[in-house]
Amino acid sequence: MSSHSCPDWPDLMEVAPGLKFMHCTLGEIHVPPEAFVQLEGVSQDGFSICCDLESHVYNPGHTDPRIVAALRGTHWIALDEISGRPMPPR
C-alpha cells in the first residue's frame, strides 16, 4: 500500500478530530462502480485521494476535481459537507 498521512493533518485534526486523513491511490480505496465508470482514462495508481478510509470521508481540497465529481452521489462524503468548512486546495 502506498498511502501516507496527509501533510496537512494538523489542520484536518481541527476540522475533523475523529478522522485520520491519508493520501491513497484510487485503487486502494476501491472506487464505487458508479464513480468508476465516470473515471474512464484516469489511472487507478496515478491519482490520489485524501481521505479517511474507514469513514469514507474525503477532502476535496486535496483531491483531483474529476474524482470529486465522480464521488458525488456515492457513499463517500466530502469533508466540507460534514464540517461546514471548505478546505483550501493544496
C-alpha positions, 0 to 999 in steps of 0.5 A: 500500500502506498498511502501516507498521512496527509501533510496537512493533518494538523489542520484536518485534526481541527476540522475533523478530530475523529478522522485520520486523513491519508493520501491513497491511490484510487485503487486502494480505496476501491472506487464505487462502480458508479464513480468508476465508470465516470473515471474512464482514462484516469489511472487507478495508481496515478491519482490520489485521494485524501481521505479517511478510509474507514469513514469514507470521508474525503477532502476535496481540497486535496483531491483531483476535481474529476474524482470529486465529481465522480464521488458525488452521489456515492457513499463517500462524503466530502469533508466540507459537507460534514464540517461546514468548512471548505478546505483550501486546495493544496 
